[in-house]
Amino acid sequence: MAKILVVDDSSTVRDEVAGFLKKNGLDVDTAVDGKDGLAKLQASPGIKLVISDVNMPNMDGLTMVEKIRGELANKTVNVIMLTTESSPAMKERGKAAGVKGWIVKPFKGEAVLETFRKLAS
């Protein structure tokens, strides 16, 4: 199955989300921030879904998405933001960058599992 990349600077959130997805049979990799996420996406063209936080050091999630679409010219990877951010301005920036969905933490895996499966296939 296609890979999912979980990008979050919080090891707790990263481990929770990746662990849940792995437990449900999905192939998952992780990244510690947007810069790491970009590098992993470049190295693994099989990644179909990126689940990312917004607020991270080195490179935030929205900048990462803009670079995925611009510098990497990757228009096909699906991106979902999993964040505490809920401001309309942030969501609008995400939508303009090509974000497919916006989930406000806490992560409720069972509610989004089937959506994640579809986006990763």
ZASEZA-411297 format. One record per residue: y, x, z of N, C-alpha, C in turn; residue number from 0. Coordinates in nm, 4 decimals. Layout:
! ZASEZA-411297
<r n_v="Y" n_u="X" n_w="Z" ca_v="Y" ca_u="X" ca_w="Z" c_v="Y" c_u="X" c_w="Z" num="NUM"/>
...
! end
This chain:
! ZASEZA-411297
<r n_v="-0.1200" n_u="0.0844" n_w="0.0000" ca_v="0.0000" ca_u="0.0000" ca_w="0.0000" c_v="0.1244" c_u="0.0876" c_w="0.0000" num="0"/>
<r n_v="0.2305" n_u="0.0327" n_w="-0.0491" ca_v="0.3587" ca_u="0.1033" ca_w="-0.0564" c_v="0.4079" c_u="0.1399" c_w="0.0828" num="1"/>
<r n_v="0.4850" n_u="0.2451" n_w="0.0872" ca_v="0.5373" ca_u="0.2926" ca_w="0.2147" c_v="0.6624" c_u="0.2175" c_w="0.2584" num="2"/>
<r n_v="0.6772" n_u="0.2103" n_w="0.3891" ca_v="0.7976" ca_u="0.1577" ca_w="0.4525" c_v="0.8597" c_u="0.2726" c_w="0.5301" num="3"/>
<r n_v="0.9912" n_u="0.2871" n_w="0.5218" ca_v="1.0625" ca_u="0.3902" ca_w="0.5960" c_v="1.1486" c_u="0.3233" c_w="0.7022" num="4"/>
<r n_v="1.1257" n_u="0.3589" n_w="0.8289" ca_v="1.2043" ca_u="0.3071" ca_w="0.9408" c_v="1.3031" c_u="0.4162" c_w="0.9812" num="5"/>
<r n_v="1.4333" n_u="0.3836" n_w="0.9754" ca_v="1.5392" ca_u="0.4808" ca_w="1.0042" c_v="1.6186" c_u="0.4327" c_w="1.1253" num="6"/>
<r n_v="1.6081" n_u="0.5060" n_w="1.2353" ca_v="1.6822" ca_u="0.4697" ca_w="1.3574" c_v="1.6942" c_u="0.5928" c_w="1.4445" num="7"/>
<r n_v="1.8126" n_u="0.6148" n_w="1.5027" ca_v="1.8307" ca_u="0.7301" ca_w="1.5901" c_v="1.7678" c_u="0.7096" c_w="1.7272" num="8"/>
<r n_v="1.7341" n_u="0.5874" n_w="1.7634" ca_v="1.6680" ca_u="0.5586" ca_w="1.8905" c_v="1.5173" c_u="0.5730" c_w="1.8723" num="9"/>
<r n_v="1.4573" n_u="0.6706" n_w="1.9407" ca_v="1.3124" ca_u="0.6907" ca_w="1.9286" c_v="1.2368" c_u="0.5685" c_w="1.9794" num="10"/>
<r n_v="1.2921" n_u="0.4984" n_w="2.0768" ca_v="1.2275" ca_u="0.3784" ca_w="2.1297" c_v="1.2165" c_u="0.2708" c_w="2.0224" num="11"/>
<r n_v="1.3268" n_u="0.2422" n_w="1.9543" ca_v="1.3269" ca_u="0.1401" ca_w="1.8494" c_v="1.2409" c_u="0.1854" c_w="1.7324" num="12"/>
<r n_v="1.2579" n_u="0.3110" n_w="1.6916" ca_v="1.1809" ca_u="0.3668" ca_w="1.5802" c_v="1.0307" c_u="0.3519" c_w="1.6060" num="13"/>
<r n_v="0.9884" n_u="0.3910" n_w="1.7258" ca_v="0.8461" ca_u="0.3838" ca_w="1.7609" c_v="0.7975" c_u="0.2394" c_w="1.7707" num="14"/>
<r n_v="0.8804" n_u="0.1512" n_w="1.8246" ca_v="0.8420" ca_u="0.0102" ca_w="1.8377" c_v="0.8206" c_u="-0.0535" c_w="1.7006" num="15"/>
<r n_v="0.9170" n_u="-0.0353" n_w="1.6107" ca_v="0.9085" ca_u="-0.0968" ca_w="1.4785" c_v="0.7947" c_u="-0.0345" c_w="1.3975" num="16"/>
<r n_v="0.7890" n_u="0.0981" n_w="1.3930" ca_v="0.6838" ca_u="0.1662" ca_w="1.3163" c_v="0.5458" c_u="0.1335" c_w="1.3730" num="17"/>
<r n_v="0.5338" n_u="0.1334" n_w="1.5037" ca_v="0.4057" ca_u="0.1016" ca_w="1.5668" c_v="0.3590" c_u="-0.0395" c_w="1.5342" num="18"/>
<r n_v="0.4497" n_u="-0.1353" n_w="1.5396" ca_v="0.4153" ca_u="-0.2739" ca_w="1.5066" c_v="0.3672" c_u="-0.2845" c_w="1.3623" num="19"/>
<r n_v="0.4398" n_u="-0.2216" n_w="1.2709" ca_v="0.4041" ca_u="-0.2293" ca_w="1.1291" c_v="0.2705" c_u="-0.1606" c_w="1.1012" num="20"/>
<r n_v="0.2484" n_u="-0.0442" n_w="1.1632" ca_v="0.1204" ca_u="0.0266" ca_w="1.1460" c_v="0.0051" c_u="-0.0567" c_w="1.2006" num="21"/>
<r n_v="0.0269" n_u="-0.1180" n_w="1.3161" ca_v="-0.0758" ca_u="-0.2022" ca_w="1.3779" c_v="-0.1145" c_u="-0.3185" c_w="1.2863" num="22"/>
<r n_v="-0.0216" n_u="-0.3574" n_w="1.2017" ca_v="-0.0447" ca_u="-0.4677" ca_w="1.1081" c_v="-0.0825" c_u="-0.4188" c_w="0.9680" num="23"/>
<r n_v="-0.1282" n_u="-0.2946" n_w="0.9603" ca_v="-0.1860" ca_u="-0.2431" ca_w="0.8375" c_v="-0.0908" c_u="-0.1881" c_w="0.7338" num="24"/>
<r n_v="0.0338" n_u="-0.1664" n_w="0.7697" ca_v="0.1312" ca_u="-0.1151" ca_w="0.6738" c_v="0.1459" c_u="0.0365" c_w="0.6873" num="25"/>
<r n_v="0.1773" n_u="0.1022" n_w="0.5769" ca_v="0.1947" ca_u="0.2472" ca_w="0.5719" c_v="0.3415" c_u="0.2780" c_w="0.6005" num="26"/>
<r n_v="0.3676" n_u="0.3475" n_w="0.7121" ca_v="0.5043" ca_u="0.3653" ca_w="0.7610" c_v="0.5368" c_u="0.5122" c_w="0.7848" num="27"/>
<r n_v="0.6590" n_u="0.5495" n_w="0.7509" ca_v="0.7142" ca_u="0.6794" ca_w="0.7861" c_v="0.8438" c_u="0.6514" c_w="0.8624" num="28"/>
<r n_v="0.8947" n_u="0.7517" n_w="0.9326" ca_v="1.0177" ca_u="0.7325" ca_w="1.0103" c_v="1.1177" c_u="0.8436" c_w="0.9803" num="29"/>
<r n_v="1.2451" n_u="0.8121" n_w="1.0083" ca_v="1.3545" ca_u="0.9081" ca_w="0.9947" c_v="1.4502" c_u="0.8881" c_w="1.1109" num="30"/>
<r n_v="1.5160" n_u="0.9960" n_w="1.1534" ca_v="1.5999" ca_u="0.9922" ca_w="1.2738" c_v="1.7456" c_u="0.9526" c_w="1.2488" num="31"/>
<r n_v="1.7896" n_u="0.9549" n_w="1.1230" ca_v="1.9255" ca_u="0.9137" ca_w="1.0881" c_v="1.9338" c_u="0.8972" c_w="0.9370" num="32"/>
<r n_v="2.0509" n_u="0.8600" n_w="0.8875" ca_v="2.0660" ca_u="0.8350" ca_w="0.7447" c_v="2.0416" c_u="0.9577" c_w="0.6588" num="33"/>
<r n_v="2.0824" n_u="1.0733" n_w="0.7064" ca_v="2.0620" ca_u="1.1976" ca_w="0.6316" c_v="1.9123" c_u="1.2259" c_w="0.6162" num="34"/>
<r n_v="1.8384" n_u="1.2134" n_w="0.7256" ca_v="1.6930" ca_u="1.2316" ca_w="0.7249" c_v="1.6277" c_u="1.1244" c_w="0.6369" num="35"/>
<r n_v="1.6776" n_u="1.0020" n_w="0.6455" ca_v="1.6246" ca_u="0.8923" ca_w="0.5647" c_v="1.6399" c_u="0.9182" c_w="0.4156" num="36"/>
<r n_v="1.7564" n_u="0.9673" n_w="0.3747" ca_v="1.7792" ca_u="0.9999" ca_w="0.2334" c_v="1.6815" c_u="1.1069" c_w="0.1856" num="37"/>
<r n_v="1.6640" n_u="1.2102" n_w="0.2677" ca_v="1.5735" ca_u="1.3201" ca_w="0.2309" c_v="1.4302" c_u="1.2688" c_w="0.2163" num="38"/>
<r n_v="1.3867" n_u="1.1838" n_w="0.3087" ca_v="1.2500" ca_u="1.1310" ca_w="0.3022" c_v="1.2323" c_u="1.0375" c_w="0.1834" num="39"/>
<r n_v="1.3341" n_u="0.9614" n_w="0.1516" ca_v="1.3273" ca_u="0.8716" ca_w="0.0366" c_v="1.3182" c_u="0.9526" c_w="-0.0936" num="40"/>
<r n_v="1.3933" n_u="1.0602" n_w="-0.1013" ca_v="1.3869" ca_u="1.1477" ca_w="-0.2190" c_v="1.2488" c_u="1.2113" c_w="-0.2321" num="41"/>
<r n_v="1.1898" n_u="1.2511" n_w="-0.1203" ca_v="1.0602" ca_u="1.3193" ca_w="-0.1210" c_v="0.9428" c_u="1.2243" c_w="-0.1434" num="42"/>
<r n_v="0.9626" n_u="1.0962" n_w="-0.1172" ca_v="0.8540" ca_u="0.9976" ca_w="-0.1275" c_v="0.8951" c_u="0.8811" c_w="-0.2163" num="43"/>
<r n_v="0.8798" n_u="0.8959" n_w="-0.3479" ca_v="0.9226" ca_u="0.7884" ca_w="-0.4384" c_v="0.8420" c_u="0.6588" c_w="-0.4223" num="44"/>
<r n_v="0.7317" n_u="0.6623" n_w="-0.3468" ca_v="0.6511" ca_u="0.5421" ca_w="-0.3251" c_v="0.7080" c_u="0.4472" c_w="-0.2207" num="45"/>
<r n_v="0.8154" n_u="0.4853" n_w="-0.1541" ca_v="0.8746" ca_u="0.3980" ca_w="-0.0520" c_v="0.9371" c_u="0.2772" c_w="-0.1211" num="46"/>
<r n_v="0.8996" n_u="0.1578" n_w="-0.0750" ca_v="0.9487" ca_u="0.0327" ca_w="-0.1339" c_v="1.0448" c_u="-0.0422" c_w="-0.0426" num="47"/>
<r n_v="1.0397" n_u="-0.0113" n_w="0.0883" ca_v="1.1222" ca_u="-0.0830" ca_w="0.1861" c_v="1.1779" c_u="0.0152" c_w="0.2880" num="48"/>
<r n_v="1.3084" n_u="0.0074" n_w="0.3103" ca_v="1.3749" ca_u="0.0855" ca_w="0.4149" c_v="1.4279" c_u="-0.0133" c_w="0.5179" num="49"/>
<r n_v="1.3932" n_u="0.0098" n_w="0.6441" ca_v="1.4441" ca_u="-0.0706" ca_w="0.7554" c_v="1.5321" c_u="0.0243" c_w="0.8364" num="50"/>
<r n_v="1.6619" n_u="-0.0035" n_w="0.8418" ca_v="1.7541" ca_u="0.0947" ca_w="0.8986" c_v="1.8526" c_u="0.0358" c_w="0.9981" num="51"/>
<r n_v="1.8844" n_u="0.1172" n_w="1.0977" ca_v="1.9940" ca_u="0.0890" ca_w="1.1896" c_v="2.1248" c_u="0.1170" c_w="1.1149" num="52"/>
<r n_v="2.2355" n_u="0.0670" n_w="1.1679" ca_v="2.3658" ca_u="0.0962" ca_w="1.1090" c_v="2.4278" c_u="0.2173" c_w="1.1777" num="53"/>
<r n_v="2.4448" n_u="0.2098" n_w="1.3097" ca_v="2.5161" ca_u="0.3138" ca_w="1.3839" c_v="2.4228" c_u="0.4286" c_w="1.4222" num="54"/>
<r n_v="2.4397" n_u="0.5423" n_w="1.3522" ca_v="2.3591" ca_u="0.6618" ca_w="1.3793" c_v="2.4461" c_u="0.7853" c_w="1.3584" num="55"/>
<r n_v="2.4125" n_u="0.8961" n_w="1.4262" ca_v="2.4864" ca_u="1.0208" ca_w="1.4039" c_v="2.4500" c_u="1.0807" c_w="1.2680" num="56"/>
<r n_v="2.5251" n_u="1.1774" n_w="1.2241" ca_v="2.5060" ca_u="1.2519" ca_w="1.0987" c_v="2.5331" c_u="1.1681" c_w="0.9745" num="57"/>
<r n_v="2.4696" n_u="1.0513" n_w="0.9647" ca_v="2.4991" ca_u="0.9578" ca_w="0.8555" c_v="2.4565" c_u="0.8191" c_w="0.8995" num="58"/>
<r n_v="2.5509" n_u="0.7241" n_w="0.8935" ca_v="2.5189" ca_u="0.5866" ca_w="0.9347" c_v="2.4358" c_u="0.5180" c_w="0.8263" num="59"/>
<r n_v="2.3769" n_u="0.4056" n_w="0.8629" ca_v="2.2875" ca_u="0.3345" ca_w="0.7735" c_v="2.3529" c_u="0.2808" c_w="0.6479" num="60"/>
<r n_v="2.4756" n_u="0.2322" n_w="0.6581" ca_v="2.5425" ca_u="0.1769" ca_w="0.5399" c_v="2.5807" c_u="0.2865" c_w="0.4405" num="61"/>
<r n_v="2.6236" n_u="0.4011" n_w="0.4918" ca_v="2.6516" ca_u="0.5147" ca_w="0.4033" c_v="2.5229" c_u="0.5581" c_w="0.3347" num="62"/>
<r n_v="2.4121" n_u="0.5582" n_w="0.4092" ca_v="2.2833" ca_u="0.5937" ca_w="0.3505" c_v="2.2489" c_u="0.5000" c_w="0.2344" num="63"/>
<r n_v="2.2690" n_u="0.3691" n_w="0.2534" ca_v="2.2384" ca_u="0.2726" ca_w="0.1477" c_v="2.3282" c_u="0.2970" c_w="0.0263" num="64"/>
<r n_v="2.4555" n_u="0.3225" n_w="0.0497" ca_v="2.5473" ca_u="0.3507" ca_w="-0.0612" c_v="2.5029" c_u="0.4747" c_w="-0.1394" num="65"/>
<r n_v="2.4529" n_u="0.5751" n_w="-0.0691" ca_v="2.4044" ca_u="0.6966" ca_w="-0.1351" c_v="2.2708" c_u="0.6714" c_w="-0.2067" num="66"/>
<r n_v="2.1859" n_u="0.5865" n_w="-0.1498" ca_v="2.0601" ca_u="0.5507" ca_w="-0.2173" c_v="2.0924" c_u="0.4880" c_w="-0.3522" num="67"/>
<r n_v="2.1850" n_u="0.3959" n_w="-0.3529" ca_v="2.2212" ca_u="0.3247" ca_w="-0.4756" c_v="2.3020" c_u="0.4129" c_w="-0.5708" num="68"/>
<r n_v="2.3910" n_u="0.4972" n_w="-0.5155" ca_v="2.4782" ca_u="0.5798" ca_w="-0.5981" c_v="2.4168" c_u="0.7134" c_w="-0.6350" num="69"/>
<r n_v="2.4107" n_u="0.8074" n_w="-0.5403" ca_v="2.3633" ca_u="0.9429" ca_w="-0.5679" c_v="2.2182" c_u="0.9471" c_w="-0.6140" num="70"/>
<r n_v="2.1313" n_u="0.8696" n_w="-0.5505" ca_v="1.9899" ca_u="0.8696" ca_w="-0.5897" c_v="1.9638" c_u="0.7746" c_w="-0.7061" num="71"/>
<r n_v="2.0612" n_u="0.6896" n_w="-0.7365" ca_v="2.0481" ca_u="0.5893" ca_w="-0.8437" c_v="1.9217" c_u="0.5055" c_w="-0.8269" num="72"/>
<r n_v="1.8864" n_u="0.4780" n_w="-0.7007" ca_v="1.7673" ca_u="0.3979" ca_w="-0.6716" c_v="1.8115" c_u="0.2538" c_w="-0.6483" num="73"/>
<r n_v="1.7852" n_u="0.1701" n_w="-0.7455" ca_v="1.8251" ca_u="0.0288" ca_w="-0.7370" c_v="1.7072" c_u="-0.0598" c_w="-0.6967" num="74"/>
<r n_v="1.5873" n_u="-0.0003" n_w="-0.6871" ca_v="1.4684" ca_u="-0.0826" ca_w="-0.6655" c_v="1.4211" c_u="-0.0895" c_w="-0.5204" num="75"/>
<r n_v="1.4503" n_u="0.0120" n_w="-0.4396" ca_v="1.4040" ca_u="0.0078" ca_w="-0.3005" c_v="1.4758" c_u="-0.1060" c_w="-0.2268" num="76"/>
<r n_v="1.4000" n_u="-0.1824" n_w="-0.1496" ca_v="1.4579" ca_u="-0.2898" ca_w="-0.0685" c_v="1.5065" c_u="-0.2317" c_w="0.0631" num="77"/>
<r n_v="1.6241" n_u="-0.2758" n_w="0.1088" ca_v="1.6794" ca_u="-0.2263" ca_w="0.2344" c_v="1.7120" c_u="-0.3443" c_w="0.3248" num="78"/>
<r n_v="1.6617" n_u="-0.3362" n_w="0.4482" ca_v="1.6913" ca_u="-0.4340" ca_w="0.5529" c_v="1.7599" c_u="-0.3589" c_w="0.6666" num="79"/>
<r n_v="1.8700" n_u="-0.4112" n_w="0.7155" ca_v="1.9374" ca_u="-0.3504" ca_w="0.8302" c_v="1.8842" c_u="-0.4168" c_w="0.9572" num="80"/>
<r n_v="1.8462" n_u="-0.3347" n_w="1.0544" ca_v="1.8014" ca_u="-0.3804" ca_w="1.1867" c_v="1.8956" c_u="-0.3156" c_w="1.2860" num="81"/>
<r n_v="1.9890" n_u="-0.3932" n_w="1.3405" ca_v="2.1025" ca_u="-0.3349" ca_w="1.4118" c_v="2.1579" c_u="-0.4285" c_w="1.5181" num="82"/>
<r n_v="2.2420" n_u="-0.3755" n_w="1.6034" ca_v="2.3155" ca_u="-0.4579" ca_w="1.6984" c_v="2.4457" c_u="-0.5074" c_w="1.6365" num="83"/>
<r n_v="2.4830" n_u="-0.4515" n_w="1.5214" ca_v="2.6063" ca_u="-0.4899" ca_w="1.4519" c_v="2.5936" c_u="-0.6296" c_w="1.3942" num="84"/>
<r n_v="2.6939" n_u="-0.7124" n_w="1.4177" ca_v="2.6899" ca_u="-0.8470" ca_w="1.3599" c_v="2.8241" c_u="-0.8868" c_w="1.2985" num="85"/>
<r n_v="2.9149" n_u="-0.7906" n_w="1.2826" ca_v="3.0471" ca_u="-0.8246" ca_w="1.2297" c_v="3.0384" c_u="-0.8631" c_w="1.0822" num="86"/>
<r n_v="3.1134" n_u="-0.9649" n_w="1.0431" ca_v="3.1147" ca_u="-1.0062" ca_w="0.9023" c_v="3.1534" c_u="-0.8930" c_w="0.8071" num="87"/>
<r n_v="3.2454" n_u="-0.8063" n_w="0.8492" ca_v="3.2886" ca_u="-0.6953" ca_w="0.7634" c_v="3.1728" c_u="-0.5996" c_w="0.7363" num="88"/>
<r n_v="3.0948" n_u="-0.5696" n_w="0.8395" ca_v="2.9782" ca_u="-0.4808" ca_w="0.8230" c_v="2.8750" c_u="-0.5458" c_w="0.7317" num="89"/>
<r n_v="2.8497" n_u="-0.6738" n_w="0.7534" ca_v="2.7516" ca_u="-0.7446" ca_w="0.6703" c_v="2.7975" c_u="-0.7483" c_w="0.5247" num="90"/>
<r n_v="2.9267" n_u="-0.7682" n_w="0.5024" ca_v="2.9807" ca_u="-0.7718" ca_w="0.3672" c_v="2.9660" c_u="-0.6355" c_w="0.2997" num="91"/>
<r n_v="2.9945" n_u="-0.5293" n_w="0.3750" ca_v="2.9771" ca_u="-0.3941" ca_w="0.3202" c_v="2.8299" c_u="-0.3713" c_w="0.2833" num="92"/>
<r n_v="2.7399" n_u="-0.4178" n_w="0.3694" ca_v="2.5974" ca_u="-0.4053" ca_w="0.3420" c_v="2.5568" c_u="-0.4807" c_w="0.2171" num="93"/>
<r n_v="2.6053" n_u="-0.6021" n_w="0.2043" ca_v="2.5737" ca_u="-0.6839" ca_w="0.0874" c_v="2.6243" c_u="-0.6167" c_w="-0.0399" num="94"/>
<r n_v="2.7463" n_u="-0.5643" n_w="-0.0344" ca_v="2.8038" ca_u="-0.4955" ca_w="-0.1500" c_v="2.7222" c_u="-0.3717" c_w="-0.1878" num="95"/>
<r n_v="2.6614" n_u="-0.3076" n_w="-0.0879" ca_v="2.5807" ca_u="-0.1876" ca_w="-0.1125" c_v="2.4402" c_u="-0.2218" c_w="-0.1614" num="96"/>
<r n_v="2.4017" n_u="-0.3468" n_w="-0.1513" ca_v="2.2691" ca_u="-0.3858" ca_w="-0.1984" c_v="2.1664" c_u="-0.4097" c_w="-0.0889" num="97"/>
<r n_v="2.2126" n_u="-0.4329" n_w="0.0335" ca_v="2.1214" ca_u="-0.4628" ca_w="0.1439" c_v="2.0623" c_u="-0.6019" c_w="0.1214" num="98"/>
<r n_v="1.9298" n_u="-0.6141" n_w="0.1363" ca_v="1.8599" ca_u="-0.7421" ca_w="0.1131" c_v="1.8663" c_u="-0.8370" c_w="0.2328" num="99"/>
<r n_v="1.8748" n_u="-0.7801" n_w="0.3542" ca_v="1.8750" ca_u="-0.8647" ca_w="0.4729" c_v="1.9363" c_u="-0.7938" c_w="0.5915" num="100"/>
<r n_v="1.9743" n_u="-0.8726" n_w="0.6919" ca_v="2.0430" ca_u="-0.8213" ca_w="0.8108" c_v="1.9781" c_u="-0.8851" c_w="0.9327" num="101"/>
<r n_v="1.9128" n_u="-0.8044" n_w="1.0142" ca_v="1.8453" ca_u="-0.8538" ca_w="1.1347" c_v="1.9158" c_u="-0.7954" c_w="1.2560" num="102"/>
<r n_v="1.9587" n_u="-0.8825" n_w="1.3466" ca_v="2.0232" ca_u="-0.8357" ca_w="1.4695" c_v="1.9151" c_u="-0.8121" c_w="1.5745" num="103"/>
<r n_v="1.9196" n_u="-0.6911" n_w="1.6361" ca_v="1.8232" ca_u="-0.6546" ca_w="1.7403" c_v="1.8338" c_u="-0.7531" c_w="1.8549" num="104"/>
<r n_v="1.7281" n_u="-0.7778" n_w="1.9292" ca_v="1.6027" ca_u="-0.7031" ca_w="1.9344" c_v="1.5082" c_u="-0.7390" c_w="1.8198" num="105"/>
<r n_v="1.4175" n_u="-0.6461" n_w="1.7911" ca_v="1.3200" ca_u="-0.6615" ca_w="1.6834" c_v="1.2121" c_u="-0.7612" c_w="1.7247" num="106"/>
<r n_v="1.1926" n_u="-0.8622" n_w="1.6413" ca_v="1.0875" ca_u="-0.9617" ca_w="1.6650" c_v="0.9937" c_u="-0.9542" c_w="1.5450" num="107"/>
<r n_v="0.8964" n_u="-0.8672" n_w="1.5539" ca_v="0.8097" ca_u="-0.8354" ca_w="1.4420" c_v="0.7376" c_u="-0.9513" c_w="1.3788" num="108"/>
<r n_v="0.6795" n_u="-1.0376" n_w="1.4600" ca_v="0.6015" ca_u="-1.1493" ca_w="1.4054" c_v="0.6868" c_u="-1.2386" c_w="1.3148" num="109"/>
<r n_v="0.8155" n_u="-1.2504" n_w="1.3463" ca_v="0.9043" ca_u="-1.3385" ca_w="1.2692" c_v="0.9336" c_u="-1.2839" c_w="1.1292" num="110"/>
<r n_v="0.9218" n_u="-1.1528" n_w="1.1114" ca_v="0.9591" ca_u="-1.0921" ca_w="0.9826" c_v="0.8440" c_u="-1.0208" c_w="0.9119" num="111"/>
<r n_v="0.7262" n_u="-1.0221" n_w="0.9709" ca_v="0.6141" ca_u="-0.9464" ca_w="0.9164" c_v="0.5838" c_u="-0.9820" c_w="0.7712" num="112"/>
<r n_v="0.5728" n_u="-1.1095" n_w="0.7404" ca_v="0.5379" ca_u="-1.1497" ca_w="0.6030" c_v="0.6485" c_u="-1.1124" c_w="0.5039" num="113"/>
<r n_v="0.7723" n_u="-1.1240" n_w="0.5463" ca_v="0.8844" ca_u="-1.0830" ca_w="0.4604" c_v="0.8765" c_u="-0.9336" c_w="0.4328" num="114"/>
<r n_v="0.8495" n_u="-0.8537" n_w="0.5360" ca_v="0.8370" ca_u="-0.7103" ca_w="0.5191" c_v="0.7208" c_u="-0.6776" c_w="0.4260" num="115"/>
<r n_v="0.6101" n_u="-0.7480" n_w="0.4399" ca_v="0.4937" ca_u="-0.7251" ca_w="0.3517" c_v="0.5331" c_u="-0.7488" c_w="0.2054" num="116"/>
<r n_v="0.6038" n_u="-0.8571" n_w="0.1793" ca_v="0.6447" ca_u="-0.8903" ca_w="0.0418" c_v="0.7405" c_u="-0.7848" c_w="-0.0132" num="117"/>
<r n_v="0.8364" n_u="-0.7434" n_w="0.0674" ca_v="0.9353" ca_u="-0.6474" ca_w="0.0208" c_v="0.8756" c_u="-0.5081" c_w="-0.0004" num="118"/>
<r n_v="0.7656" n_u="-0.4783" n_w="0.0674" ca_v="0.7010" ca_u="-0.3473" ca_w="0.0563" c_v="0.5954" c_u="-0.3424" c_w="-0.0538" num="119"/>
<r n_v="0.5702" n_u="-0.4553" n_w="-0.1179" ca_v="0.4647" ca_u="-0.4560" ca_w="-0.2209" c_v="0.5196" c_u="-0.4373" c_w="-0.3611" num="120"/>
! end
